[in-house]
Amino acid sequence: MSEALQFESGWLVRCQHGEMKKPFLGRVLQVIGCRLVVEVMNYHFRDRRAVETNGYKLVVDQANAKAMTIIDCQG
């Protein structure tokens, strides 16, 4: 059986959250057990009220987050 990915603070992630209609991009601020405290960085405009209400921070289960790869595009 493969081991689950261990998230770290500072990672860029794509997440789903119950209060949000669409997935969003965020940065992991803290890892607490199997949950992540995520700073919301990019979201669908229809989710702006949920994001503002939560102060641009959401708690997300690790199962609902996917690590994003940053690609260096400099020529």
C-alpha positions in Angstrom: 0.0 0.0 0.0 1.4 3.4 -0.9 1.8 6.0 1.8 -0.3 9.2 1.7 1.4 12.4 0.6 2.6 14.5 3.6 1.8 18.2 2.9 4.0 20.9 4.2 3.5 24.6 5.0 4.1 26.8 1.9 2.9 24.3 -0.6 0.5 25.4 -3.4 -2.7 23.3 -3.4 -5.9 22.9 -5.3 -8.8 22.2 -2.9 -12.5 21.5 -2.6 -14.5 22.8 0.4 -18.1 22.4 1.4 -18.7 26.1 1.5 -17.3 26.7 -2.0 -19.1 26.0 -5.3 -15.9 25.6 -7.3 -12.3 24.3 -6.5 -9.8 27.0 -5.5 -6.1 27.5 -5.2 -4.4 28.2 -2.0 -1.2 28.0 0.1 -0.8 25.7 3.0 -0.4 27.7 6.2 -0.4 24.9 8.7 -0.8 21.1 8.8 -2.9 19.8 11.7 -3.2 16.0 11.6 -5.2 15.1 8.5 -6.3 18.7 7.9 -4.8 21.7 6.3 -5.2 25.4 7.1 -5.2 27.0 3.7 -4.9 30.6 2.6 -7.3 31.1 -0.3 -5.4 32.7 -3.2 -7.5 32.2 -6.3 -11.2 31.4 -6.4 -14.3 31.5 -8.5 -16.1 34.9 -8.3 -19.3 33.2 -7.0 -17.4 32.1 -4.0 -16.2 35.5 -2.9 -18.7 35.8 0.0 -17.6 32.5 1.5 -14.0 33.5 1.2 -14.5 36.9 2.7 -16.6 35.5 5.5 -13.8 33.1 6.5 -11.1 35.7 6.3 -9.4 34.1 3.3 -8.5 31.0 5.4 -10.2 27.6 5.3 -9.6 24.3 6.9 -9.6 21.5 4.4 -9.2 17.7 4.7 -6.0 16.4 3.1 -8.2 14.1 1.0 -9.8 17.2 -0.6 -6.4 18.8 -1.5 -4.0 18.1 -4.3 -0.5 19.4 -4.4 0.3 21.7 -7.4 3.6 21.6 -9.2 5.3 24.9 -9.9 7.1 24.9 -13.3 10.0 27.2 -14.0 9.1 28.8 -17.4 12.2 31.0 -17.9 13.7 30.6 -21.3 
